[in-house]
């Protein structure tokens, strides 16, 4: 990356850089871009890891109830610290005073 490119980036980002900072960022940004390029080469393209559609495409099951009504109600209520009949008592979180 050249000094002019760093100065242009600074102008786009609306930051003011001293001549020493321009020199520092010229080498640092170049090193960062080289590292990102190396990581990209190792990781490969997105096309290499794109999922493919195989034989099992769009498999759905019927949405139906598989347990009996109230079959877990007593067990759930037994775990609650406080209940009122068939209901769980929880801390009030909404302010209805308005």
Phi, psi and omega in degrees: 000137183268166178299321181296321179293321178294317178297322178295317177298319178297320178296317179297323180277356180057045174238150181257127181244141174282163177303325178293320178294323177299316178298314181297312182292332178300314181283320183292316180294322177299317179295319179296317180294323176296319179296315179297321178297319179295318179296319179297320179295322180289316183290331180087181181275158176294332180293332179292328185249012181294137179294146178248153179269123181251205182295327185269073184253128178055058177270121180237156173238160178291141177271096183222152179286128182252356178240162180286144176301141179065015182287338180247001186299311182296320180294320178293315180296328179294334180275345183281142179290332181215135179224160172227101183065236180266015185244149176271136178264125180234163180292138179290128181242350181254141178263113182253017182283347184274000000 
